[in-house]
Every structure is written in structure tokens, then in C-alpha cells.
Amino acid sequence: MSNKILFFSAPWCGPCKIVKKALTDDVRERLNIIEIDVSKSPEKSAKHQILGVPTFVKLEEEKEVFRKVGGMTIEELESL
């Protein structure tokens, strides 16, 4: 799948924990959500210029088409 949503998070991030609870395996697979822990992947975080968490980055054909810093509901993610 060429479209994906990168979900940058951190274990110490309260809002990230709330989002993670809503992201069931089914939702992750259906929306092609890839979670990236900023503390374990500093290179990826730097590449995508992540300055805060949670951050969602939607990629289409590897080009960024959407970015939001802060939490998102499943409905908001589905509407991307």
C-alpha cells in the first residue's frame, strides 16, 4: 500500500497513550498506521521534522500530504 499514516509517539506522552488505546489492530491495519517511537527512532523523527508528540503524518506515494500535531480521533483518521 502506497498510502500510510505515520504516528509518532513516545512512552512518556499522555495524549499518545490515549490515542494508542483507540488504535486497535484492526484500525491500524485498515488505515495503514505505522507507529514510530521517537525515542527509539531519532533518525526517522528528524527526517520527518517531528518537534512534538503525538504527530500524525499522512504519506501518499512517499510524499507528505497531511500533518497534525496533537491527538486525533479514529473518525478524524478515517477521513484523511
N, C-alpha and C positions, 0 to 999 in steps of 0.2 A: 504494500500500500504506500503510495507516494505522499499522502496527506497524513500528518500526525500532529499531536499536541504534546509539547514538552512541558512537564510540570516540575518546576524547580522548587525544591523544598529543603528543609533542614529539621533534624530531630528535635531541636530546642524551640521550634516555631509553633506557637499555639494555633494560629489560623491554619497552618499546614496540617496539623493533627485533625482538625475539624473536617477539612477537605478530604483527607485520606480515609476517614470513616465512611464518607459518602461514595468514594470511588471503589465500588465492588469490582471483582474480577471481570464480570460481565460488562460493566460500563467501560472499564479500561480497554477491554478488547474491542468492543463495539466502536468506540471513539478513537481508538489507537492512541491512547495516552501513555506516554513514557515518563516515568518519574525519575528525576535526577536529584540526588542528594548533593547539595552544593559543597558540603564539607568533604565528600569523597570524590567529587569530580570538579576540582577547581578549574581545570583546563576548559571543560565544556561550559562552565559558568562564565568564564572570561570570554570565550568565543562568542557567546550569546549576550554578552554585556549585562549580566544579571547583577543588579545592585540591591535587590531586596527579595524576600520570600514571603509568601508564595508568589511565584511568577509563572504565568502561562504564556507559551509561545506557540502559535499555530504555524506549521510549515506546510506549504504546498509546493511540491516539486523542489524541496530543499530551500525554498525562499520564504522568508518570514512575511506573513500576511496579516497577523494579528498578534498583539501583546497586551497583557493586562497584569499589573502588579496588584496583588490582593486576592482574596478568596473569590471563588465563582461557584455558583450552584450547578447541579447536574443539568438543569434546564438551560442555563446560560452556555454551558459547554456544548450541549446538543445543538444549539442554534448557530454555532460557529460555522 
